[in-house]
Amino acid sequence: MTTPLSAFIALVFFLVVQRIVELRIAHRNTTKLLENGGLEFGKDHYWVLVLLHAGFFGSLLLEGFSRSIHASAVWPIYLGVFILAQAGRVWVIRTMNGRWTTRIIISPGAPLVSNGPFRILSHPNYAIVALELFTIPILFNLYWTAALFTVLNAVVLIVIRIPEETRALRSFGSSSV
């Protein structure tokens, strides 16, 4: 039987590998978009996103290893939400088909992506990340990390990222991110 500690370590390992793969996809897509005339917006705040996500992993590990790891009493629900978020993540990346990146890149003249999860939410990837930043730590009762990074992520999205993305999209009419 899997212990909560080994499940925690396995989940963190999975997330690190997943993020590395995603960063490679994002880098490849960013390079291709820029080579084809895409314009990057929000370069000056990108470090905030990097710091937020690196800080999340650091906090997750710090809180996880400074206390004894216990699975939440309702862990199957949180795990189900996490698994759905992963399916959503794949759906977003596939829907954007080479246009998904961790940066804000506008391809002048390209239509706005409006199919797949974008029919439901205007920023599905941000909703998925928000779910993850809450459910991953709460799976193991890591309340401080769940609360802190849920709030920090919301502030970064509401105050910085979404307004910058909206400005970039408006500057090119029906262009896409």
BAVO-357245 format. One record per atom (N, C-alpha, C): residue number from 1; x, y, z. Coordinates in steps of 0.001 Angstrom, whole numbers. Atoms other than C-alpha are relative to their C-alpha. Example, Ala and Ser with C-alpha at 12.3 -4.5 7.8 and 13.67 -1.06 7.14 Angstrom:
+-----+---------+---------+---------+
:   n :      c1 :      c2 :      c3 :
+-----+---------+---------+---------+
:   1 :     890 :   -1190 :       0 :
:   1 :   12300 :   -4500 :    7800 :
:   1 :     900 :    1200 :       0 :
:   2 :    -820 :   -1190 :     -60 :
:   2 :   13670 :   -1060 :    7140 :
:   2 :    -770 :    1090 :     730 :
+-----+---------+---------+---------+
This chain:
+-----+---------+---------+---------+
:   n :      c1 :      c2 :      c3 :
+-----+---------+---------+---------+
:   1 :     842 :   -1186 :       0 :
:   1 :       0 :       0 :       0 :
:   1 :     888 :    1249 :       0 :
:   2 :    -755 :   -1243 :     103 :
:   2 :    1230 :    3498 :    -840 :
:   2 :    -200 :     847 :    1252 :
:   3 :      88 :    -900 :   -1157 :
:   3 :    2032 :    5755 :    2087 :
:   3 :    -241 :    1415 :    -502 :
:   4 :     175 :   -1401 :     430 :
:   4 :    1062 :    9444 :    2011 :
:   4 :    1314 :     654 :    -423 :
:   5 :   -1287 :    -598 :     367 :
:   5 :    4770 :   10382 :    1905 :
:   5 :     441 :    -454 :   -1383 :
:   6 :    -421 :     470 :    1320 :
:   6 :    5522 :    8178 :   -1098 :
:   6 :    -935 :     528 :   -1084 :
:   7 :     938 :    -592 :     957 :
:   7 :    2367 :    9447 :   -2839 :
:   7 :     353 :    1469 :    -248 :
:   8 :    -405 :   -1396 :     111 :
:   8 :    3499 :   13027 :   -2139 :
:   8 :    1241 :     118 :    -881 :
:   9 :   -1242 :     -32 :     785 :
:   9 :    6979 :   12362 :   -3540 :
:   9 :    -287 :    -347 :   -1457 :
:  10 :     352 :     386 :    1373 :
:  10 :    5505 :   10628 :   -6603 :
:  10 :    -725 :    1134 :    -725 :
:  11 :     734 :   -1100 :     616 :
:  11 :    3146 :   13540 :   -7252 :
:  11 :     934 :    1169 :    -335 :
:  12 :    -955 :   -1085 :     256 :
:  12 :    5917 :   16124 :   -6919 :
:  12 :     900 :    -374 :   -1182 :
:  13 :    -832 :     452 :    1112 :
:  13 :    8113 :   14061 :   -9264 :
:  13 :    -770 :     115 :   -1318 :
:  14 :     853 :    -103 :    1195 :
:  14 :    5248 :   13816 :  -11773 :
:  14 :    -114 :    1458 :    -451 :
:  15 :     170 :   -1420 :     324 :
:  15 :    4709 :   17596 :  -11601 :
:  15 :    1270 :     619 :    -576 :
:  16 :   -1269 :    -536 :     499 :
:  16 :    8383 :   18401 :  -12104 :
:  16 :     239 :    -470 :   -1436 :
:  17 :    -181 :     531 :    1354 :
:  17 :    8603 :   16111 :  -15148 :
:  17 :    -995 :     659 :    -958 :
:  18 :    1025 :    -632 :     828 :
:  18 :    5339 :   17518 :  -16488 :
:  18 :     390 :    1437 :    -346 :
:  19 :    -371 :   -1402 :     242 :
:  19 :    6547 :   21111 :  -16100 :
:  19 :    1191 :     100 :    -946 :
:  20 :   -1147 :      -7 :     910 :
:  20 :    9848 :   20330 :  -17831 :
:  20 :    -464 :    -253 :   -1436 :
:  21 :     531 :     295 :    1336 :
:  21 :    7982 :   18801 :  -20784 :
:  21 :    -767 :    1209 :    -531 :
:  22 :     780 :   -1168 :     427 :
:  22 :    5610 :   21780 :  -20903 :
:  22 :     898 :    1189 :    -349 :
:  23 :    -910 :   -1105 :     307 :
:  23 :    8461 :   24280 :  -20781 :
:  23 :     699 :    -227 :   -1343 :
:  24 :    -607 :     298 :    1310 :
:  24 :   10045 :   22508 :  -23762 :
:  24 :    -991 :     293 :   -1131 :
:  25 :    1040 :    -291 :     996 :
:  25 :    6753 :   22678 :  -25676 :
:  25 :    -152 :    1512 :    -149 :
:  26 :     173 :   -1454 :      20 :
:  26 :    6345 :   26337 :  -24725 :
:  26 :    1172 :     681 :    -705 :
:  27 :   -1186 :    -603 :     635 :
:  27 :    9912 :   27173 :  -25778 :
:  27 :     -30 :    -226 :   -1510 :
:  28 :      73 :     311 :    1436 :
:  28 :    9492 :   25420 :  -29131 :
:  28 :   -1062 :     876 :    -674 :
:  29 :    1080 :    -807 :     571 :
:  29 :    6174 :   27192 :  -29746 :
:  29 :     351 :    1489 :     -11 :
:  30 :    -410 :   -1411 :     -75 :
:  30 :    7548 :   30573 :  -28606 :
:  30 :     966 :     334 :   -1122 :
:  31 :    -996 :    -222 :    1052 :
:  31 :   10510 :   30292 :  -30953 :
:  31 :    -666 :      62 :   -1368 :
:  32 :     675 :      64 :    1297 :
:  32 :    8294 :   29340 :  -33886 :
:  32 :    -922 :    1211 :    -205 :
:  33 :     898 :   -1151 :     107 :
:  33 :    5731 :   32073 :  -33182 :
:  33 :     773 :    1289 :    -261 :
:  34 :    -803 :   -1218 :     186 :
:  34 :    8394 :   34776 :  -32898 :
:  34 :     666 :      25 :   -1382 :
:  35 :    -608 :      73 :    1333 :
:  35 :   10145 :   33567 :  -36065 :
:  35 :   -1007 :     327 :   -1098 :
:  36 :    1049 :    -245 :    1000 :
:  36 :    6813 :   33864 :  -37893 :
:  36 :    -714 :    1336 :     216 :
:  37 :     543 :   -1344 :    -137 :
:  37 :    6201 :   37471 :  -36835 :
:  37 :    -831 :     254 :    1244 :
:  38 :     736 :    -215 :   -1249 :
:  38 :    4582 :   36981 :  -33445 :
:  38 :     670 :    1078 :     840 :
:  39 :    -496 :   -1071 :    -856 :
:  39 :    4943 :   39821 :  -30955 :
:  39 :    -229 :    -380 :    1457 :
:  40 :     117 :     350 :   -1417 :
:  40 :    5647 :   39243 :  -27281 :
:  40 :    -385 :    1219 :     824 :
:  41 :     447 :   -1022 :    -943 :
:  41 :    3886 :   41263 :  -24605 :
:  41 :     261 :    -519 :    1414 :
:  42 :    -129 :     385 :   -1400 :
:  42 :    4456 :   41275 :  -20857 :
:  42 :    1341 :    -585 :     390 :
:  43 :   -1334 :     519 :    -338 :
:  43 :    8150 :   40414 :  -20934 :
:  43 :     442 :     453 :    1391 :
:  44 :    -476 :    -573 :   -1257 :
:  44 :    8715 :   42680 :  -17951 :
:  44 :    -614 :    -646 :    1233 :
:  45 :     591 :     664 :   -1169 :
:  45 :    6421 :   40643 :  -15693 :
:  45 :     186 :   -1518 :     -14 :
:  46 :    -131 :    1459 :     107 :
:  46 :    7355 :   37121 :  -16835 :
:  46 :     724 :    -595 :    1205 :
:  47 :    -755 :     481 :   -1158 :
:  47 :    9804 :   36768 :  -13940 :
:  47 :    -925 :    -222 :    1200 :
:  48 :     942 :     155 :   -1106 :
:  48 :    6855 :   37143 :  -11545 :
:  48 :    -658 :   -1383 :     -73 :
:  49 :     593 :    1329 :     180 :
:  49 :    5235 :   34023 :  -13007 :
:  49 :     991 :   -1107 :     332 :
:  50 :   -1040 :     996 :    -293 :
:  50 :    8491 :   32099 :  -12837 :
:  50 :     205 :    -108 :    1511 :
:  51 :    -175 :     -26 :   -1453 :
:  51 :    8977 :   33156 :   -9207 :
:  51 :   -1196 :    -624 :     718 :
:  52 :    1208 :     571 :    -602 :
:  52 :    5372 :   32260 :   -8344 :
:  52 :      24 :   -1520 :     -63 :
:  53 :      36 :    1457 :     161 :
:  53 :    5658 :   28745 :   -9730 :
:  53 :    1176 :    -682 :     699 :
:  54 :   -1142 :     559 :    -731 :
:  54 :    9148 :   28102 :   -8349 :
:  54 :    -272 :      72 :    1506 :
:  55 :     345 :    -155 :   -1408 :
:  55 :    7957 :   29444 :   -4993 :
:  55 :   -1026 :   -1028 :     445 :
:  56 :    1000 :    1020 :    -318 :
:  56 :    4987 :   27080 :   -5105 :
:  56 :     677 :   -1337 :     284 :
:  57 :    -690 :    1276 :    -214 :
:  57 :    7256 :   24059 :   -5483 :
:  57 :     827 :      39 :    1275 :
:  58 :    -792 :    -133 :   -1221 :
:  58 :    9561 :   25348 :   -2766 :
:  58 :    -867 :     -74 :    1242 :
:  59 :     911 :       7 :   -1148 :
:  59 :    6668 :   25969 :    -384 :
:  59 :    -611 :   -1376 :     206 :
:  60 :     579 :    1343 :     -66 :
:  60 :    5107 :   22617 :   -1203 :
:  60 :     970 :    -964 :     684 :
:  61 :   -1009 :     885 :    -584 :
:  61 :    8332 :   20799 :    -373 :
:  61 :     325 :     384 :    1438 :
:  62 :    -318 :    -461 :   -1346 :
:  62 :    9120 :   22932 :    2670 :
:  62 :   -1096 :    -379 :     987 :
:  63 :    1091 :     350 :    -908 :
:  63 :    5692 :   22523 :    4223 :
:  63 :    -179 :   -1510 :      82 :
:  64 :     172 :    1452 :      16 :
:  64 :    5490 :   18889 :    3152 :
:  64 :    1004 :    -739 :     850 :
:  65 :   -1036 :     700 :    -757 :
:  65 :    8781 :   17892 :    4722 :
:  65 :     193 :     544 :    1410 :
:  66 :    -126 :    -530 :   -1359 :
:  66 :    8487 :   20106 :    7807 :
:  66 :   -1117 :    -512 :     908 :
:  67 :    1091 :     602 :    -772 :
:  67 :    5313 :   18329 :    8913 :
:  67 :    -124 :   -1446 :    -437 :
:  68 :     233 :    1362 :     480 :
:  68 :    4204 :   14771 :    8739 :
:  68 :   -1104 :      59 :   -1052 :
:  69 :     934 :      -2 :    1129 :
:  69 :    2383 :   14129 :    5490 :
:  69 :   -1186 :    -906 :     329 :
:  70 :    1242 :     769 :    -171 :
:  70 :   -1222 :   13001 :    5829 :
:  70 :    -905 :     329 :   -1173 :
:  71 :     957 :    -231 :    1075 :
:  71 :   -3671 :   12536 :    3016 :
:  71 :   -1270 :     612 :     581 :
:  72 :    1268 :    -602 :    -406 :
:  72 :   -6811 :   14634 :    3251 :
:  72 :   -1047 :   -1090 :     184 :
:  73 :    1089 :     961 :    -222 :
:  73 :   -9886 :   12837 :    4535 :
:  73 :    -841 :    -166 :   -1263 :
:  74 :     768 :      67 :    1246 :
:  74 :  -11525 :   13623 :    1186 :
:  74 :     943 :       7 :   -1215 :
:  75 :   -1002 :      -2 :    1055 :
:  75 :   -8428 :   13001 :    -932 :
:  75 :    -518 :    -510 :   -1344 :
:  76 :     467 :     431 :    1336 :
:  76 :  -10335 :   11087 :   -3658 :
:  76 :    -662 :    1139 :    -792 :
:  77 :     628 :   -1134 :     682 :
:  77 :  -12302 :   14258 :   -4425 :
:  77 :    1081 :     922 :    -564 :
:  78 :   -1076 :    -884 :     468 :
:  78 :   -9158 :   16411 :   -4630 :
:  78 :     815 :    -653 :   -1110 :
:  79 :    -736 :     699 :    1051 :
:  79 :   -7370 :   13773 :   -6670 :
:  79 :    -803 :      10 :   -1299 :
:  80 :     856 :     -63 :    1187 :
:  80 :  -10334 :   13660 :   -9056 :
:  80 :      53 :    1371 :    -666 :
:  81 :     -94 :   -1363 :     543 :
:  81 :  -10212 :   17453 :   -9458 :
:  81 :    1358 :     187 :    -677 :
:  82 :   -1345 :    -106 :     574 :
:  82 :   -6456 :   17258 :  -10067 :
:  82 :      76 :    -739 :   -1342 :
:  83 :     -28 :     784 :    1243 :
:  83 :   -6905 :   14540 :  -12723 :
:  83 :    -798 :     711 :   -1094 :
:  84 :     775 :    -779 :     983 :
:  84 :   -9630 :   16583 :  -14437 :
:  84 :     784 :    1214 :    -480 :
:  85 :    -827 :   -1145 :     380 :
:  85 :   -7305 :   19585 :  -14393 :
:  85 :    1088 :    -422 :    -985 :
:  86 :   -1034 :     476 :     919 :
:  86 :   -4622 :   17508 :  -16106 :
:  86 :    -580 :    -253 :   -1387 :
:  87 :     672 :     198 :    1289 :
:  87 :   -7082 :   16492 :  -18811 :
:  87 :    -273 :    1359 :    -649 :
:  88 :     227 :   -1347 :     516 :
:  88 :   -7998 :   20173 :  -19167 :
:  88 :    1262 :     630 :    -538 :
:  89 :   -1301 :    -534 :     434 :
:  89 :   -4324 :   21106 :  -19456 :
:  89 :     351 :    -540 :   -1390 :
:  90 :    -287 :     618 :    1300 :
:  90 :   -3846 :   18661 :  -22337 :
:  90 :    -950 :     560 :   -1058 :
:  91 :    1004 :    -533 :     913 :
:  91 :   -7055 :   19918 :  -23950 :
:  91 :     373 :    1408 :    -464 :
:  92 :    -408 :   -1370 :     336 :
:  92 :   -5839 :   23539 :  -23825 :
:  92 :    1198 :     -23 :    -951 :
:  93 :   -1219 :      37 :     820 :
:  93 :   -2399 :   22709 :  -25251 :
:  93 :    -310 :    -516 :   -1401 :
:  94 :     349 :     558 :    1318 :
:  94 :   -3870 :   20591 :  -28053 :
:  94 :    -877 :     964 :    -801 :
:  95 :     889 :    -947 :     690 :
:  95 :   -6550 :   23171 :  -28863 :
:  95 :     794 :    1163 :    -588 :
:  96 :    -793 :   -1139 :     494 :
:  96 :   -3964 :   25934 :  -29211 :
:  96 :     969 :    -416 :   -1109 :
:  97 :    -710 :     566 :    1147 :
:  97 :   -2032 :   23668 :  -31598 :
:  97 :    1204 :     827 :    -462 :
:  98 :   -1220 :    -723 :     365 :
:  98 :    1431 :   25232 :  -31620 :
:  98 :      10 :    1453 :     431 :
:  99 :      73 :   -1393 :    -449 :
:  99 :     249 :   28549 :  -30211 :
:  99 :      26 :      98 :    1521 :
: 100 :     -42 :      -9 :   -1464 :
: 100 :     321 :   27510 :  -26543 :
: 100 :    1432 :     275 :     453 :
: 101 :   -1294 :    -342 :    -555 :
: 101 :    3178 :   29057 :  -24625 :
: 101 :    -216 :     600 :    1386 :
: 102 :     109 :    -598 :   -1335 :
: 102 :    3907 :   30379 :  -21146 :
: 102 :     101 :    1521 :     -69 :
: 103 :    -137 :   -1446 :     205 :
: 103 :    4365 :   33857 :  -22595 :
: 103 :   -1232 :     527 :    -730 :
: 104 :    1088 :    -618 :     760 :
: 104 :    1936 :   36301 :  -24181 :
: 104 :     572 :     359 :   -1362 :
: 105 :    -489 :    -256 :    1352 :
: 105 :    2609 :   36152 :  -27902 :
: 105 :   -1202 :     137 :    -924 :
: 106 :    1083 :    -296 :     931 :
: 106 :     265 :   37712 :  -30425 :
: 106 :     512 :    -225 :   -1412 :
: 107 :    -298 :     204 :    1421 :
: 107 :     302 :   36551 :  -34033 :
: 107 :    -945 :     886 :    -790 :
: 108 :     883 :    -918 :     734 :
: 108 :   -1048 :   39523 :  -35994 :
: 108 :    -676 :    -700 :   -1178 :
: 109 :     772 :     588 :    1091 :
: 109 :   -3810 :   38427 :  -38339 :
: 109 :    -551 :   -1381 :     293 :
: 110 :     517 :    1333 :    -324 :
: 110 :   -4355 :   35039 :  -36713 :
: 110 :   -1301 :     142 :     781 :
: 111 :    1273 :    -111 :    -722 :
: 111 :   -7891 :   34431 :  -35490 :
: 111 :     155 :    -412 :    1471 :
: 112 :      27 :     347 :   -1418 :
: 112 :   -8603 :   34242 :  -31778 :
: 112 :    -415 :   -1460 :     151 :
: 113 :     378 :    1385 :    -265 :
: 113 :   -8726 :   30655 :  -30519 :
: 113 :   -1330 :      36 :     758 :
: 114 :    1320 :     -49 :    -627 :
: 114 :  -12394 :   30102 :  -29693 :
: 114 :    -678 :   -1362 :      55 :
: 115 :     570 :    1346 :     -80 :
: 115 :  -12923 :   26355 :  -29865 :
: 115 :     540 :    -719 :    1234 :
: 116 :    -463 :     781 :   -1145 :
: 116 :  -12287 :   23603 :  -27325 :
: 116 :    -405 :     661 :    1311 :
: 117 :     340 :    -565 :   -1304 :
: 117 :  -12128 :   24855 :  -23736 :
: 117 :    -226 :    1510 :     -40 :
: 118 :     178 :   -1441 :     133 :
: 118 :  -12100 :   28460 :  -24983 :
: 118 :   -1460 :     361 :    -294 :
: 119 :    1448 :    -229 :     131 :
: 119 :  -15832 :   28055 :  -25764 :
: 119 :    -627 :     194 :    1365 :
: 120 :     550 :     -12 :   -1358 :
: 120 :  -16374 :   27693 :  -22014 :
: 120 :     588 :    1135 :     832 :
: 121 :    -720 :   -1014 :    -784 :
: 121 :  -13748 :   30014 :  -20477 :
: 121 :     928 :     780 :    -917 :
: 122 :    -928 :    -774 :     818 :
: 122 :  -11718 :   32858 :  -21921 :
: 122 :    1459 :    -279 :     371 :
: 123 :   -1366 :     314 :    -436 :
: 123 :   -8653 :   31800 :  -19896 :
: 123 :      22 :   -1377 :     683 :
: 124 :      83 :    1316 :    -645 :
: 124 :   -8958 :   28035 :  -19309 :
: 124 :    1304 :    -450 :     654 :
: 125 :   -1269 :     431 :    -587 :
: 125 :   -5252 :   27500 :  -18640 :
: 125 :     195 :     611 :    1382 :
: 126 :    -138 :    -653 :   -1301 :
: 126 :   -5322 :   30023 :  -15793 :
: 126 :    -910 :    -653 :    1034 :
: 127 :     919 :     694 :    -919 :
: 127 :   -8340 :   28274 :  -14257 :
: 127 :     586 :   -1347 :     420 :
: 128 :    -617 :    1298 :    -295 :
: 128 :   -6514 :   24947 :  -14473 :
: 128 :    1142 :     166 :     992 :
: 129 :   -1114 :    -249 :    -917 :
: 129 :   -3403 :   26343 :  -12796 :
: 129 :    -528 :     358 :    1385 :
: 130 :     588 :    -359 :   -1295 :
: 130 :   -5564 :   27871 :  -10053 :
: 130 :    -498 :   -1244 :     731 :
: 131 :     451 :    1264 :    -614 :
: 131 :   -7172 :   24470 :   -9422 :
: 131 :    1181 :    -801 :     532 :
: 132 :   -1185 :     760 :    -421 :
: 132 :   -3750 :   22835 :   -9261 :
: 132 :     658 :     596 :    1239 :
: 133 :    -682 :    -639 :   -1129 :
: 133 :   -2252 :   25388 :   -6886 :
: 133 :    -765 :    -190 :    1304 :
: 134 :     792 :     304 :   -1188 :
: 134 :   -5085 :   24605 :   -4487 :
: 134 :     -31 :   -1500 :     290 :
: 135 :     233 :    1431 :    -258 :
: 135 :   -5673 :   20863 :   -4947 :
: 135 :    1262 :    -791 :     308 :
: 136 :   -1225 :     773 :    -251 :
: 136 :   -2077 :   19660 :   -4992 :
: 136 :     378 :      55 :    1481 :
: 137 :    -354 :       0 :   -1424 :
: 137 :   -1208 :   20891 :   -1488 :
: 137 :   -1130 :    -495 :     910 :
: 138 :    1102 :     367 :    -881 :
: 138 :   -4680 :   20316 :     -57 :
: 138 :    -203 :   -1511 :      29 :
: 139 :      23 :    1470 :      -4 :
: 139 :   -4452 :   16636 :   -1058 :
: 139 :     707 :    -557 :    1243 :
: 140 :    -822 :     461 :   -1123 :
: 140 :   -1897 :   16351 :    1756 :
: 140 :    -115 :     919 :    1218 :
: 141 :     257 :    -899 :   -1132 :
: 141 :   -3367 :   18918 :    4184 :
: 141 :    1093 :    1057 :     187 :
: 142 :   -1018 :   -1045 :     -56 :
: 142 :    -687 :   21474 :    3342 :
: 142 :    -708 :    1340 :    -200 :
: 143 :     908 :   -1140 :      54 :
: 143 :   -2997 :   24370 :    4148 :
: 143 :     694 :    1322 :    -296 :
: 144 :    -695 :   -1266 :     210 :
: 144 :    -421 :   27176 :    4190 :
: 144 :     356 :     197 :   -1469 :
: 145 :    -362 :     -89 :    1418 :
: 145 :     819 :   26423 :     694 :
: 145 :   -1249 :     187 :    -854 :
: 146 :    1251 :    -120 :     765 :
: 146 :   -2733 :   25982 :    -626 :
: 146 :    -546 :    1419 :      89 :
: 147 :     570 :   -1343 :    -188 :
: 147 :   -3916 :   29279 :     848 :
: 147 :     889 :    1073 :    -618 :
: 148 :    -924 :   -1032 :     461 :
: 148 :    -823 :   31341 :      83 :
: 148 :      60 :      75 :   -1521 :
: 149 :    -187 :     -35 :    1447 :
: 149 :    -416 :   30305 :   -3548 :
: 149 :   -1307 :     132 :    -772 :
: 150 :    1287 :    -294 :     624 :
: 150 :   -4123 :   30375 :   -4323 :
: 150 :    -193 :    1512 :     -44 :
: 151 :     153 :   -1459 :     -68 :
: 151 :   -4168 :   34023 :   -3206 :
: 151 :    1037 :     692 :    -893 :
: 152 :   -1039 :    -633 :     825 :
: 152 :    -819 :   34954 :   -4819 :
: 152 :    -288 :    -154 :   -1492 :
: 153 :     315 :     238 :    1408 :
: 153 :   -1827 :   33371 :   -8117 :
: 153 :   -1160 :     881 :    -445 :
: 154 :    1154 :    -843 :     349 :
: 154 :   -5175 :   35191 :   -8095 :
: 154 :     429 :    1456 :    -169 :
: 155 :    -467 :   -1382 :      93 :
: 155 :   -3440 :   38520 :   -7453 :
: 155 :     807 :     211 :   -1273 :
: 156 :    -828 :    -129 :    1209 :
: 156 :    -887 :   37963 :  -10225 :
: 156 :    -874 :     -36 :   -1251 :
: 157 :     870 :      90 :    1170 :
: 157 :   -3613 :   36942 :  -12678 :
: 157 :    -874 :    1240 :    -155 :
: 158 :     958 :   -1110 :      59 :
: 158 :   -6067 :   39717 :  -11804 :
: 158 :     684 :    1345 :    -190 :
: 159 :    -660 :   -1303 :      36 :
: 159 :   -3587 :   42562 :  -11378 :
: 159 :     978 :     139 :   -1173 :
: 160 :   -1066 :    -108 :    1003 :
: 160 :    -884 :   41717 :  -13931 :
: 160 :    -315 :    -748 :   -1300 :
: 161 :      -5 :     840 :    1198 :
: 161 :   -1334 :   38826 :  -16339 :
: 161 :   -1216 :     189 :    -916 :
: 162 :    1187 :    -103 :     850 :
: 162 :   -4932 :   39003 :  -17575 :
: 162 :    -151 :    1405 :    -588 :
: 163 :      54 :   -1337 :     634 :
: 163 :   -4905 :   42813 :  -18024 :
: 163 :    1023 :     162 :   -1136 :
: 164 :   -1025 :    -101 :    1055 :
: 164 :   -1652 :   42543 :  -20028 :
: 164 :    -422 :    -801 :   -1226 :
: 165 :     448 :     822 :    1119 :
: 165 :   -3056 :   39749 :  -22163 :
: 165 :   -1166 :     678 :    -726 :
: 166 :    1148 :    -704 :     589 :
: 166 :   -6273 :   41709 :  -22727 :
: 166 :     469 :    1194 :    -830 :
: 167 :    -559 :   -1133 :     759 :
: 167 :   -4290 :   44815 :  -23797 :
: 167 :     649 :    -489 :   -1298 :
: 168 :    -676 :     535 :    1183 :
: 168 :   -2221 :   42699 :  -26181 :
: 168 :   -1019 :    -436 :   -1052 :
: 169 :    1025 :     447 :     946 :
: 169 :   -5303 :   41133 :  -27753 :
: 169 :    -741 :    1179 :    -624 :
: 170 :     720 :   -1183 :     527 :
: 170 :   -7081 :   44480 :  -28096 :
: 170 :     853 :     789 :    -982 :
: 171 :    -865 :    -768 :     888 :
: 171 :   -4060 :   46038 :  -29762 :
: 171 :      49 :    -586 :   -1406 :
: 172 :       4 :     631 :    1325 :
: 172 :   -4463 :   43564 :  -32635 :
: 172 :   -1383 :    -532 :    -372 :
: 173 :    1364 :     399 :     358 :
: 173 :   -8233 :   43173 :  -32745 :
: 173 :    -272 :   -1455 :     274 :
: 174 :     385 :    1398 :    -171 :
: 174 :   -9081 :   39543 :  -33338 :
: 174 :    1190 :    -938 :     -50 :
: 175 :   -1195 :     852 :      -9 :
: 175 :   -5542 :   38198 :  -32961 :
: 175 :     -93 :   -1022 :    1118 :
: 176 :      38 :    1062 :   -1004 :
: 176 :   -4708 :   35246 :  -30771 :
: 176 :    1247 :      19 :     866 :
: 177 :   -1137 :     196 :    -898 :
: 177 :   -2482 :   34502 :  -27842 :
: 177 :     551 :   -1367 :    -284 :
+-----+---------+---------+---------+
